[in-house]
């Protein structure tokens, strides 16, 4: 039998009245179809309190009833502790200590992550795999990175190893620094997809700059808005792309771009026709990008502008490193082990 005691209405409103009188209501009399819960004892008089469960054997096994009794006992004990120490109700739980340990262990997803900048990740790969292919041309306008074991690696004749890509990126980085690009400043990279795009990307990182990917098909005036909003200190134009005149970038205020350095890109591919320049930065050269910190901005990506003027979103090295590590852990596409899923990422 389960009973509830409630105060008699009005008894606490009379002057000098004794404590409210409790009226007893029977919720049930005798066993119920599911489970009867009974508490026996006299609280506060030093007598034990007994919890009894009378369950329907057609609905519960003995093990289930015993587990239910343990949980109710734990809840009562936690309730008494909370009441005695004036703890909030959310501290009360029916879970047993062993169950709480299991839950906490299951939800404990934290683990140590050694974040690195994009340049640090790249130089690590160069040091570990200097002579392995970093970029392989598959077709005009398409570039992927494949493992040497890929069955398709032998089919393509334009390849950059990690060491070659590194050397060309360093050479271009030296040109960017000579043109006035400084650490923490933004550089517009106006390139079609291809090997040259990645050389420029890592060159910007070696220069310590923030790279801003710009699609060549965008209207010049929109490019001008992007350069202004990102605060670009230079614009690097890819092979086959002409320079953009200040009047094209800003018809209303062309003088804004009069002094903006626009650098043409020289295709530094590993061929006899395009050897590496003699003045290329040696591998031992210390370029500004080595001083870049995790929370510095890696790149600025602009929205599509579908709701108005495109807006630039700054992404830190820590953020993109976390994103790429997650993507690598979820990748299911061998033999390609490193690949570009977006124009601005490697």
N, C-alpha and C positions, 0 to 999 in steps of 0.2 A: 504494500500500500504506500502511495506517495501522497503527502499532504503539504499544503502551503499555508503559512500563517500571514495574515494581513491585518493592519490596525483597523479597529472599528471606527468608521467615519465619525468625525465630530468630537471624539473623546479628548483630542489634544487641544481643543479650542476653549474648553471650560476653565475659568480661573481656578487655580488651586487643584485642578483635577490630577489624579494619579497618572502614572505612565500609561500610554495608549494600551487599550485592551486588544489582544490578538484574537481574531476569529479564525477558526480552523476550517479549511475546506478540503474535502477529500477529492483529489484528482482521479484516483482510481481506488477500487476496493478489491483486493485479491489479485491474483495473477492476471496479466494482460497477455494479448496474443503475441507480442514481440518480446519485451524484456521488462521485468520489474526491478526497480532500483530501491533498495531499502538502506537507510542509515539508522543505526541503533547506538544509543549512548547518551550521556548527559554532559554536554560541553561545559568546561569550566569547573568541574568538580573532581578532576583527577581521574575520571573513568575513561577507559578506552572507547573509541567510536568505531563501530563495525560497519563496513560497507558490504552489502550482500546483493548479488545479482541473481535473479531467477529468470533464465532465458529459455525461449522456446527451442527445444532440440531439433525441431524441423527447420529452423532458420539459422542456427548457430552451432558450430562445433565447440567442444570443450576448450580447445586452444584459442578460438576467437573470443570466447567469454572471458577466459583468463587474461588475455591481452587487453580486452576492454576494461577489466577491473584494474589492471596495472595502470592504464592511462588515466582512469578516473581518480585513482589514488594519487597519482603524480599531480593531477590538476588540483585536487583538494590541498595537497601539501604546498603547492606553489601559491594557491589562493591564500592559504593561511599565512605564508611568508610575506606575500604582498600586503595583506591587511595589517599585519603586525608592524611592518616597516614602512607603511604608507607608500608603497610602490605603485606606479601606474598599471592599469589593467593590461596593457599590451605586454607586460613582462610575464603574464600567466600563460603557460603552454601545457598542452596535454602530452607533448612528446617526452619520451624518456631520455635520460642523459646519453645512452648509447645511440639512440635515434638522432639526437641533435648532433652528435659527432659525425654520424654518417651524412646527414644533410649538409653540415658545414664543410665536410671534406668534398662532397659532390659539387658544391657551389664555389669552392676555392679554386678559381681558374687563374689566379695571379701567378705569374712566372717572370723570371728575370729576362729582360730584353736589352741587348746591347745596341742601342740606336747608333746609326752612323749617317753622315751626310751622303748625298748622292755621289759626290766626288770620292769619298772614302770607300764606298762600295765599289766604285769603278776601279780605283787604284788597287784595291784588294784583288779584284778579278785579273787585272793586268799582271800583278805579281805572281798569282797562282797559275795563270794560263797564258803566258805571253805569246806563245806561238800557235795557239788554237784560234779558230775562226771566231771573230766577234760579230762581224756583219757579212752577210752573203747576199748578193743581188739575185733575186729570183726572176724578176721581170721589170721592165721600166716602171718606176713609180712604186715598187714593192720591195721592202727589205725586211729580213728576219734574221734573228740570231739562232744558229743551230749548233748542236754538238758535233764534234768531228765524226762521231759514229753514225750520224744521220745517213740513211741510205740515199738521200738526195744531195748530199754535200758536194759530190763530185760533178754534178750536172751544171754548175754555174762557174763562170770564169772571172767574176769580179768579187774578190774577197779581201776583207781587212782582218788581220789578226788583232788580238787585243793590243799587242805592242805597236802595231802600225797605226791603229786607231788612236792610241795614246799619244804617239809622236805627232800625228797631224793635229790633234786637239791642242797639244802644247804649242805647236807652231802658230796656230790661229789665235790662241790665247795671248801669245806675246804681241801679235798684231793688235788685238783689242786693247791691251794695256797701253801700247804705244799710241793708240788713237784717243786715249783719255778715259777709257773705261776703268772705273775704280770699284773696289769691293763695296758691295751693298747697293750699287746702282743697277738699273735695269737696262737690258739690251734686247731690242726687238729682233727676232729671228724670223725672217720672211723667206720661207723655204717650201719647196715641194717635198713630199715624202721621199726619202732616199738616204743613201749613205752620208751625203753631205750634211743633211739635217743633224745627224748624230755627231758628226765632227764639230759642228757649230755649237751644239748643245753642251758637249763636254768642254769645249773651248771657253764658253761663257762661265761654266763652273770653275774651270781652272783660273779664270780671271777674277773669281770671287764675286761674279755678277749674278743678278737675278735674270733669268731668261724669260722672254715673253713670246710665245709662239704666235705667229701671224700667218694666216692662210693667204697665199698669193692672189686668190680670186676675190678677195674682199675689196670693195671700193676704196680708192685712195683716201677719201675724206674720212671714212670710218677708221682706216689705219691711223690717220692723224689723230683722231680722238683717242685711240688706244695708246699711242705713243705718249700723248699728253697725260692721260690719266695714270699711266704706269710710271711716268717720270723717266722715260728712256733717255739714256745718255748717248745712244748710238743705235743705228739700224743696220743690220747685216742682211744683205740681199743674196739669195741663193743663185746658183748657176742658171743663166738664161733669163733672169729677172732684171729688168732695167731699174735704174734709180727713179725714185718718186720725187718730182719737183715740189718745192715748197708750196706753190700755188695749187697743186693737186691735193696735197695733204690738208691744206686749210685755205680754201678760196677767200675767206673773209679776213684771215690773219696769217698770210704766208710768211711774214718775217719771223713768226714763232719757230719755224723750222729752217731758217737760213743757216744757222750755225750747227745744225744737227749732223754729226758725221754719218755718212752713209757709205758702208764698206762693201765693195763687191767681193764675192767669195771665189777663190781660186780652187778648182777641183783638185784636191790633194789625194788622188787615188794611187794605188801602188802599181803604177805602170811606168814604162820608160818615158812616155810622153809627159808624165807629170811626176817627176821625182820629188822627194822631200827636199824643201829648200835647205841650203847649207846653213842658214842662220836660224834654223828651227831650234826651239828651246830644248836643251838636252834633258834626258830623263832625270838628271840630278838637280835640275834647276828648281828653285823654290818659287812657286807662283802664288799669288795672293789667295787663291782658292783653298789652300791648305789651312788657312786661318779661319775659314767659315765655321760657324757654330751651329748646333742642332736646331736652335730656335730662330735662326736667320731664315729669311724667305728664300726658297729655292726657285720658285717660278710664280708668275702671275698669269692666270687663265681667265679669259673673258667669257661671259655668258653670251648666249646667242642674240640677245637683244629683242626677243619675241615680245617682251612686255614693255619695251621702250629702249632707251639707250643701253648698249652693252655695259656691263659692270665687271670690273676686275676683281678677282678673288686671289688673295695672296696665300700661298701654301708653303709651310715651313718644311725644312729638311726632315725634322722629326716626324711630321705628319705623313709625308709621302713615303718615308722609310717604313713606317708602320703599315701603310696601305700596301706597299709592294711585298712586304714580308707575309702579310695575310694572303695576298693573291697567290704568292708562290706556294703557300701551304695548301691552297685549294685547287691548284692547277692540276688538270688531268689530260694534258695534251703533249706527251712525248712524241717524237724525239726533240721537239722544240723546247729548250729549257729556259730560254730567256727571250721574250718577245714583246713587241710594242702593241698594246691594245688600244692606245689612244695616241693622237699625233704628238702630244706633249710629254709622253712617258717612254722610258726605255725599260 
